[in-house]
């Protein structure tokens, strides 16, 4: 069964994806942006899986969803660590 808040979260995530794609040329200036974007894409995949688990393969999709959440969190932590140790090139 799909809950309304899951669908709203997915729609907000897709809206952010559109924003990212529209502003990709500006985002490349961020340090370690590939790690940050990879984390977001994996988080978005988890939100998609949250909705899909309501339709079929509930247990298996739920496991993959939570693995995506964990991997996204690890990538955000790595990005934060890299951001703190990043030195601007002069």
N, C-alpha and C positions, 0 to 999 in steps of 0.2 A: 504494500500500500504506500503510495507516494503522499507525502505531506506537503502542505502549501509552502511552508517555510523552506523546504528543500528546493522547490521550483523557483521561488523568489531568489534564493541564494545563487542558484545556477544562472538565472537571468542577470543578476548583478555581476556575476563573474564574467559572463559573455560581454556585458557592457564594458567592463574593464579591459577585456581582450581587444575589443574594438578600439578603445582608447590607446592601448599599447601599440596596436598595428598602425594607427593613424599618426602616432608620435614616435615611431621607431627611430627616425633620424635624430631626434633629440636625445633619446634614451641611450644611444651608443656612447654618449659622453660620460655616463656613469661608470665608476670603477667596477670591474668584475660583473658587468651587466649580464653576461651569459649565464652566470650562476643564478642571479636574481630572476631572470626570465624563465630559466629551467624550473626553478622552484615554483613560480606562479603557474606555469603550464601543468606541472604535476598536481598542484592544488586544484586547478580547474578540472583536470581529469578525475580527481577524487570527487568533486561536486557532481560531475556527470555520472559517475558510478553510483553515487548516493541515490540519484533519481532512478537509474537503471535497475538497482537492486530491488526496487518495488515491483518490477515486472517479471523478472526471471532470475534464476540462479542466485537467490538471495544470499546464501552463506558464502559462496565462492566470491561473488562480487564484493560483499562486505569485507572479506579478508583483503582483497586487492585494494579496496578503498582505503582501509586503515594503513596499509603499507605505503600508499601514496601520501597520506597525511604525514607519516613518519619521515619519509624521504624528503618531502617538501620542507619539513621543519629542520632536518639536518642541513639541507642546502641553504636555508635562510641563515642558520647558525654559521655555516662556512662563509657565506657572503658577509655577514657582520664581522667575522674575524678578519677576513681579507680587507674589509673596509677600514677597520681600525689600524691595520698594519700597512695600509696603502700610503704611498708618498707621491705627491704630485711631481711630475717631471717638469723641470724648468727649462 
